[in-house]
Amino acid sequence: MLANHQPFAQVAADKQWSHLHYLTELASGEAAAHADRRVARLVAQARFPVLKSMDQFD
C-alpha cells in the first residue's frame, strides 16, 4: 500500500472520491498485487522446466 497510496490519493482528489471509496480502491489494488506475487512465487517454487503460454502449444 505504501507504494500505491500517493497515485491513488491524487486520483481520489481529482475525482472527489469519498474516503471509503479511496480505501476500497487502495485495498483492492493491494489484494490484486498480493495475488500476482503469490502466483509468481508458486510458479517459481514449482520449478517448471520451461514456461509456455497457451499459444506456444501445438
BAFI-3210 file (N, C-alpha, C; in Angstrom, 3 decimals, decimal comma, padded with zeros to 6 digits):
// residues 58
n [1|2|3|4|5|6|7|8|9|10|11|12|13|14|15|16|17|18|19|20|21|22|23|24|25|26|27|28|29|30|31|32|33|34|35|36|37|38|39|40|41|42|43|44|45|46|47|48|49|50|51|52|53|54|55|56|57|58]
n.u [000,813|002,026|003,508|001,533|-000,242|000,052|-000,356|-003,040|-004,238|-004,035|-005,673|-008,072|-008,497|-008,758|-011,051|-012,853|-013,448|-015,004|-013,770|-014,131|-014,459|-011,928|-010,259|-011,284|-010,599|-007,800|-007,281|-008,254|-006,498|-004,131|-004,770|-004,939|-002,289|-001,041|-002,086|-000,957|001,779|001,746|001,081|003,331|005,317|004,538|004,778|007,523|008,389|007,479|009,229|009,130|010,248|010,220|008,524|005,489|003,174|-000,329|-000,513|001,852|001,728|001,313]
n.v [-001,190|001,139|001,950|002,524|004,400|007,177|007,748|006,832|008,548|010,989|010,544|010,078|012,578|014,166|013,065|013,368|011,363|009,567|008,949|006,303|005,089|005,613|004,122|001,576|001,171|001,327|-000,874|-002,980|-002,842|-003,522|-006,135|-007,363|-007,083|-008,636|-011,170|-011,503|-011,581|-013,913|-015,900|-015,695|-016,471|-019,122|-020,325|-020,069|-021,695|-024,142|-024,866|-025,323|-026,756|-025,315|-022,370|-021,957|-020,302|-020,424|-020,113|-021,144|-023,864|-026,808]
n.w [000,000|000,584|-001,640|-003,482|-002,481|-002,892|-005,758|-005,917|-004,096|-005,408|-007,664|-006,340|-005,186|-007,479|-008,645|-006,679|-004,715|-002,014|001,327|001,965|-000,568|-001,649|000,126|-000,373|-003,072|-002,835|-001,151|-002,760|-004,898|-003,593|-002,833|-005,344|-006,215|-004,292|-004,936|-007,476|-006,817|-005,313|-007,190|-008,873|-007,045|-006,468|-008,981|-009,344|-007,228|-008,125|-010,058|-012,872|-015,950|-018,436|-019,129|-020,737|-022,819|-023,728|-026,514|-027,449|-027,533|-029,542]
ca.u [000,000|002,880|003,913|000,381|-001,168|000,156|-001,123|-004,469|-004,691|-004,196|-006,877|-009,218|-008,723|-009,240|-012,406|-013,627|-013,916|-015,136|-012,690|-014,437|-014,151|-010,460|-009,700|-011,704|-009,742|-006,445|-007,238|-008,427|-005,225|-003,179|-005,157|-004,556|-000,830|-000,730|-002,406|000,063|003,028|001,548|001,182|004,734|006,066|004,193|005,381|008,955|008,583|007,171|010,424|008,788|011,434|010,046|007,209|004,890|001,826|-001,228|-000,289|003,090|001,458|000,876]
ca.v [000,000|002,312|002,378|002,915|005,342|008,525|007,871|006,683|009,763|012,026|010,206|010,279|014,018|014,668|012,573|013,653|010,128|009,572|008,222|004,880|004,666|005,641|002,974|000,367|001,050|001,055|-002,257|-003,920|-002,839|-004,292|-007,548|-007,832|-007,200|-009,796|-012,368|-011,616|-012,040|-015,301|-016,735|-015,705|-017,267|-020,532|-020,785|-020,213|-022,861|-025,359|-025,159|-025,874|-026,687|-024,234|-021,751|-021,766|-019,755|-021,282|-020,031|-021,846|-025,290|-027,233]
ca.w [000,000|000,682|-002,976|-004,293|-001,851|-003,445|-007,015|-005,637|-003,418|-006,421|-008,442|-005,449|-005,053|-008,773|-008,912|-005,470|-004,099|-000,561|001,997|001,855|-001,942|-001,759|000,843|-001,077|-004,266|-002,369|-000,657|-003,869|-005,622|-002,796|-002,925|-006,680|-006,225|-003,452|-005,718|-008,526|-006,179|-004,889|-008,386|-009,287|-006,074|-006,633|-010,243|-009,087|-006,357|-008,876|-010,856|-014,177|-016,804|-019,395|-019,037|-022,034|-022,834|-024,485|-027,958|-027,784|-027,658|-030,890]
c.u [000,856|003,260|002,750|-000,470|-001,118|-000,570|-002,635|-005,028|-004,915|-005,447|-008,124|-009,532|-009,289|-010,696|-013,348|-014,269|-014,108|-013,958|-012,899|-014,110|-012,638|-009,838|-010,074|-010,826|-008,305|-006,306|-007,395|-007,170|-004,166|-003,499|-004,763|-003,042|-000,381|-000,981|-001,381|001,382|002,920|001,695|002,635|005,584|005,800|004,758|006,877|009,233|008,334|008,353|010,081|010,005|011,363|008,640|006,702|003,520|000,974|-000,963|001,013|002,890|000,987|-000,546]
c.v [001,252|002,843|002,945|004,023|006,731|008,664|007,747|007,926|010,883|011,789|010,463|011,759|014,597|014,287|012,768|012,402|010,350|008,803|006,722|004,345|004,612|004,417|001,649|000,130|000,705|-000,394|-003,266|-003,969|-003,644|-005,785|-008,129|-008,010|-008,406|-011,090|-012,578|-012,123|-013,499|-016,248|-016,831|-016,565|-018,755|-021,110|-020,988|-021,445|-024,166|-025,805|-025,874|-025,744|-025,533|-023,676|-021,494|-021,121|-020,651|-021,234|-020,698|-023,357|-025,610|-027,716]
c.w [000,000|-000,696|-003,775|-003,702|-002,473|-004,790|-006,790|-004,949|-004,418|-007,264|-007,599|-005,291|-006,347|-009,032|-007,725|-004,877|-002,600|000,035|001,864|000,469|-002,153|-001,093|000,186|-002,303|-003,876|-001,904|-001,785|-004,738|-004,900|-002,863|-004,281|-006,776|-005,406|-004,220|-006,824|-007,967|-005,760|-006,070|-008,845|-008,348|-006,255|-007,924|-010,051|-008,226|-007,100|-009,723|-012,155|-015,097|-017,813|-019,229|-020,440|-021,855|-023,719|-025,988|-028,391|-027,892|-029,078|-030,869]
res [m|l|a|n|h|q|p|f|a|q|v|a|a|d|k|q|w|s|h|l|h|y|l|t|e|l|a|s|g|e|a|a|a|h|a|d|r|r|v|a|r|l|v|a|q|a|r|f|p|v|l|k|s|m|d|q|f|d]
***
